[in-house]
Amino acid sequence: MNRKKKINQTLKSKAKKANAKLQSSNKPKYIAKADREALAAEANSESHAVDTAAVNSVTLDSESAES
């Protein structure tokens, strides 16, 4: 009986591990702290560039309206 139990136990554990590998995780992929800071700095510079472009277009519109 003990030998059968041991064989079944190993087969079940192998099946369980194989099934676990097939499952995908909902957990987001880890991004290193330095990479997160670089992405944040890049996003900040892009948003600053967009804000500057918006301000420039508004000032151009107001100058043309005054003329």
N, C-alpha and C positions, 0 to 999 in steps of 0.2 A: 504494500500500500504506500509506503513512504517513497519508493522509487517513482511510482505513477504520479504522486502528488508533486514531487520535485520537477518532473518533466512537464507537467501541466503548468506549474508555476513559471518555469522559464519560458515556455511558449506564450503564455499570457503576457508576461512582461515584455517579450520581444514584440508582440502584436501591439501592445499598448504604446511602446516607444515609436513604432513605425506609424501608428495612427497619429501620434502627437506631432511627428514631423510634417505630416500632411496638412495639419491645421494651420491657418494663417492667423497672425496676431493683429488685433486692432490697435496695438500700441504703436505710436509714431516712432519712426527711426530716430536714433539718438544723433544729435548734432553737437559737436564739441563746442565748448564755451567760446574759444577763439573764433570759430566759424560763425557762431551766432552774433558775436560782436561785429565781425566784418560785414555780415548781411545787414545788421541794423544800421551800421554806418553808411553802407551803400544805399539803403532805402532812405535814410535821412538826407543824404546828398541829392538823391533823385527828387524827393519831395521838395527840397529847398530850390532845386532848379525849376521845378514846375511852378512853385510859388513866384519865383522871380520872373518867369515868362508871363505869368498871369498879371503881375503888377505892371510889367512893361507894356503889355497889350492894353491894359486899362489906361495907362498914361498916354499912350499913342492915340487912343480913342478920344480922350478928353482934350488933347491938343488939337485934334482935327475938328472937334466940335466947337472949340473956341475960335477957330479961324474963319 
